[in-house]
Amino acid sequence: MTKRHGYALLAAVLAVIVVISAAIYVGVTGTDGGSQDISAGPRGPRSSAAPASSGVWVGSWSASPAGSEPGTEQKGFAGRSIRNVVHTSVGGSSARITLSNLYGTTPLSITHASIALASASNNPAAAAGTLRRLTFNGNTSVVIPPGQQVMSDAARVRVPHDTDLLVTTYSPTPSGPVTYHPHARQISYVAEGDRTEDQLGDAYTEQSPYWRYLSAVDVLSNETDGTVVVFGDSITDGISSTMGANRRWTDVLAGRLRAESGAPRYGVVNQGISGNRILSDGLGNPAINPSGLSRFDRDVLDRTGVKAVVIALGVNDILRNPHQNDPDRIVEGLRELTRQAHTRGLRVVGATLMPFGGHRGYAPALESVRQAVNEEIRSGRVFDEFVDFDRALRDPYDPRKLRERYDSGDHLHPSDAGFRRMAETFNLSHLKGSAAAEL
């Protein structure tokens, strides 16, 4: 071999090495969804779906589908973008969402969806560099049949705990009734046209007190072990808490679980529906405001990474028509929920029913029912453990009523201070362990 030929061979080998190195670099950086800002680049946005890294999937936020939104029966939200604002309980390295068309009567076509961190609280603008396009089984569009739900692929985005997320969907065609959660206590936003990938919030000129289509946000976490599901009515829903301030008792509970030494590392998802009862469904098929017994599978057992359940139901069975004046039936309904949780090995903590003296529905006979239910809960024959919200919030001089500082003013729902007191009363160690023996 001549010297000239030797130099040529060496140059060829070096060229091959450079090509292989470039290919490896492109391959590595191309799978890092966290480095992709879908709002940037002249060639248009790319998907941020990426293989999951280490950790476990847990629930960070959820809201129960409660019914179909009035006025949406024909067009739904055709041609408009819905930007739901939700608040995380725990963070992670990736996120995925669940969309529901439970109350729809026609297929729901979602052609674009995105997730981002909010730039500030109660704001429709996305924080710079956090906007990610969502995919569904690798596609940017998905069709959800009536009565069904769909989970997105994982999107690589660093999600902090205790922060606002923006989850945006766009549907180009009429979808019929919109599945929604009416008492969000959080302002979300609507824009004309497909604005799913807008980082700025200028186009989102319409405000909304509802969550639409979105029913869950899960995160991939290496700091959280599971999820506690809080199953309740308007008191759990936080209907009287300050709008946009995240002062529901479940928000305070999530803060305690993050901060306190020795506490189980759980995300908290709130499955409260205002007006919910244990025994009775609302009207419609599927039922608007379905009973606790009928929705337990969907809203508790099917949640991601669930380890424990908190049940705070029963007041509406007593107060709302039809009145349930038989405490034995209410208690048996609560026991059935506990039995269902035990089939999955889940620990159950139940709450005593708080007083409602002074409320427009109050009657001495109904107070007797409440007291009888609470007596059975305190006996230890209903749940694995119980939290005594009644004792913590009642007026010491008139136990039929809420203490004034804990009363929102309607003599049924707590104030912000009342919600905080509920969470502070909770014994976090009660959430540890698996289900006890059958009660």
N, C-alpha and C positions, 0 to 999 in steps of 0.2 A: 504494500500500500504506500503510495506517495504521500509526502507531507501535505500536499494540496487536498488529496482525498481524505486524509485524516482530519483536517480542519473542517471539511464539509460534513463529515459524519458527526463530529462533535457539535457543530451548529444545529444539525437536525435533531440530535438528542436533547439539546437545550430547548429547542422550540417545542418538542413534545412535552417536556416538563412544564413549560410555561402554560401550554394549553390545558394540561390536566389540572394544574394549580388553579387556573381561572375557573374551570368547571366546578371544582370543589368549592371555591369561594362563593360562586353564584348559587350553588345548591344549598349551602348552609344559610346564606343570608336570605334566600328566597323562601325558606320555611319559617322564618322568624316573623310571625304575624304581628308581634308586638312592635316591630320596627316600621310597620306600614301605616302611613297616614292616608286614608282613602280620599281625603279632600285635596290631595296634592298631586301634581304631575300632569303633563300635557296629554298623556295617553289615556287619562281617565283613571278612576279608582280601581283598586284590586281587592279581592276578597282577603279578609284577615283570618279565615279559618285555618287552623293549624293543628298538628298532632298535639294531644294533651301531654303536659309534662307531669312530674310527680305530684302527688297529693290525692285528696278525696273530694268528690263532688258533694256539696252541701247546699241547702237553701239559704239564700241571703235575704230574699224578699219574696212575698207572695200575697195575692189577694184573691178571694173566692169569687168566681162568677156568680152574680146575684140575680140577674134577670136580663131582659132586653130593653134597650134604651128607648123610651117613648119618642116618637117622631122620626125614627129611623127605619120604619117598616118597609119603605119602598126603596130608597136610594142608599141607605147606609151612609158611608162616608166616601162615596165614589169621587175620584179626582181630588182627594184631599190627603194631606199628611197629618197623622196623629203623633204627637211627641209626648209620650207619657213620662212623667217625672216620678221616680221612685227612690226610696232611701234604703241603702244597704245596712244590714246588721253585721255582716262579716265580709272580709275582703278575700281576694285570691288573684291568681295569675291568669286565669281565663274565665270567660262567662258564657252562658247560654240562656236562652229565654224559652218560655212556653206561651204560645198564642192559642186562644180558645174561640171557637165558633159554636159554643154550646147552645146558644139561643138563636142561632141563625137558621133560616129556612131555605137558604140557597147556598151554594159553594162560595166561600170567601177567597177571593184572589188577592194575594199579597205579592206585588211584583218587586218591591224593594223594602228592605228593613235595615236598620242600623242601631248601633249601641255606642254610647260615649259617656264620658264623665261630664257633668255639668260644670260650666266655668265658675258658677257661684250658686248659692242656694236660691231656689225659687227663680230660676233663670233658664230660658230655652236655648241659650248659646252653649256650644260644646267647648270644653277645655282644649286648647291647642294640642294637636298630635294624638288625641285619644279616640277620634271617630273611626269606627270600624264597620264595614259592610258585613251584614249577617247572611249566612247561607243556610240552606235546608237540604240536607243530603247532597251537598255540593252545588246546589242551584241557588241563584239569587232570588228566584220566585218560588212560590208554593201555593197550592190550592187546598184549602181546608174544608172538608165536607161538613154539612150541617150536623150539629151535635158532636163534633169531634174537636181535637186539639192537636197541635204539632209542636215538637221541640226543635230548636235550631241546632246547627252544628256549634262546636266550641269556637269562640272568637278569642284570639290572643290579645288580651288587654289587661293591664294591671289595674285591678279594682280595689280601692281602699275600703276599709270599714267606715261606717257612719258618714256616708257621703251620698250625694244625689247622683243618680244615673239618668240618662236620657235614652229612652227606647222608642224609636220612631218607625212607623209602618206607613206604607202607601198602597192604597187599593184603587185601581183605575176604573173599576166597573161596579155597578150597583150590587150590593151584597145582601140586602134585606136587613132584618133586625140586628142591631149591634150588641154583642155580648159585652156587658159592662159591670163595673163595681161602682155604685152611685155615691158612696160616702167616703171618698178618698182622704179628705182633710189635707189635700195637697193640690195645688194648681198645676194642671198640665196644659198643653198648647195644641193648636190646630193651624195649619197653613194651607193655602190653595196650591194645587199642583204637587208634583213630586219634589219634595224638599228634604228627603230622608238623609241626604249627604251634605246638607248645609251646616257648616260649622257655626256661622252666625245665626242669631235668633230673630233677625229682623222680619223675616217672612211670617213668623208665628204670631200673628196679631190677635188671634182669638184665644181666650182663656177658657178653661174647663175645670170643674170640680170633680170630674170622673176619671177613672182608669178604664180604657177601652181595649178589648181584645187581649191585652197582656195579663197573664195570670201568675207568672213565676219568673224569677231570675235566680239561677244557680251559679255558684262560683267554684272553681277548682282551688282548693286551699291545702296548704301543708301546715297550717296552724290551728285548724278547726277539725273536730272529730265527728261532728254530726249536726243534726237539726232538731230543735224542739218546736213542735207545732202547737200554737195556742188557738183553741177552738172555742168560739164564743159568739156573742151577739153584739149589740151596739156598744156596750161598755168596752168590749175588746176591740171593736172596730174603731173606737176612739172618737165617737160622733161629737162629743162636746169638748174635745181638745182644741188648742189653738191651731188655726189653719196654717199649714206650712212650717210648723215648728217642731214636728216629730216628738210630741209629748204624750203620745199614747202610753199606756202602762207597759205595753210590749216593747216600746222603744227604750224605756228606762231599764227594763229587764235585760235587754240586749247589752246595754252599757255595763250593767253589773257583771254579766257573764264574761265580758271582755276584760274588765278591770280587776276583778277580785281574785286574790290568790286562792288556789284550790278549787275554783269554780269549774264546772265542766265547760269545755270549749265548744259551745254550740252556736250555730246560727239560729236566729229566731224568725219564724214566719207567722204572720198574723192572718188567721182564717176566720175572722169575725165577720158576720153579716148582720147588719142592723135589722132588728125585728125577728131574729131567728129564734125558733123554738126547737125543743128536742123532738116532740111527738107529731107536730102538724106541719104539712107542706102548705105553701102558698098556692095560688091558682096557676093554671096553665100546664102545658105538657111540652117540654119539661117544666117542672114547677118553678115559678119565680119564688125566690127565697125558700129553697128546699129544706126540709126538716133536718135536724142534726143527725138523726138515724139514717136518713137516705143519702146524705152527702158525706158521710164519714170516710168511706172508701176513697172518694175522689179528693177530698180536701185534707185528709190526714194520712191515710195508709199509702197513698200514691205519691206523697211528697218525697223529694230527694233526701236521702241520708237520714231519715227520721229515726231518732233514738228515744224520744220521750214526748208525751202529750200532756198539755194542760187543758182541762175542760172547765169552762165557765159559762154554763147554760142553765136555764130553768126559769128565770124571771118572766120571760115573755109567755111561757106556758101558763103562768099564773095570771098575768095582767091582760093579755090580749085575747080577743074573741077568736075561737071559742075558749072560754076559761077552762083551765084544767085544775079542778078543785080537789082532785084525788092525789095526795102527796105520794101514795104508794106507786102510782103509775109514773110519776116524774122520776122517782128514785129508781124504779125498774128500768126506765129509759137510760138513766145515767149508768147503771150497772151494765146494761147491754153495750154501751159505748166502751166501757172498760174491758168487757169480755172480747170485743172485736180487736181492741189494741193488744190485748194479751196474746191473741193468735199470732201476732207478729213479734212477740217478745218485747213489746214496748212498755215502758214504765208510765203510769198515769197519775198525775196530780190533779185533784179536783178542787174547785173553789166553792165556798159557802155563798149563798145568795145574799146580796147586800140589801139593806132596807130601802123602802120606797114610800114611807109615811109622808104625807103632804102632796104626793103626786096625784094627778086628777083621777087615776084609776084605783087609788087606794081604797080598801074596804077591810074592816076587822077580820072578816072570814078569810080574805086572801092573805092577810098577815099570819093567820094561823097555819095556812098551808106552807108559807115560806119557813116558818119556825120548825114545822115538822120535817121538811126536807133537810134543813140545816142540822137538826138533831141527828138524823140518820147519817149525814155526811161526817159529822164529828165522831160518830160511833166507830168509824174505821171499816164499815162494812160496804162501802161503795167504791172507793178508790184505793190505790196503793198508799198515797199520802194525800193530805189536804192542806190548803192555804185558807186561813180564816179572814177573808176580806170583810165579812160582816162585822166581826169584832174590831178590826183595824179601823174601819171608817164610820161606824155608827156613833151617834150622839150618846155620850155616857149618861146624860140626864133623860133621854128619851130614845131608847134603843130601836124604836120603830122608824127612826129617821136617820139620814146621813148627818154627820157633824157639819156645821155650817161652812167651815173653811174647806171641806172636801166636797161640797155640793155645788154643781154648776149653776144651780138656780131652778132646775125643773124637779128637784127632789127625787131623781132617779139616776141620772148620769153624773159621774164625778167631775170635779174641776181638774185643772192641771195638777194642783196640789194633791187632789185625791188620787189621780192616776200615779203620781210619784209615790204616794203612801202605799198603794197596792203593790208596786214593784219592790219597794223596800221591805215589805212584809214577807215577801216570798223567801222561803228557805231553799237556797240554790242546791244544797246537798240532796234534796228530795228528787232532783232530776237525774241523779246518778244511779247506775245499776240497771238491771233488766227487770222484767215484769215479775211481780210477786206471785205467789200461789193464787189459784182461782178463788175469787171471793164468793 
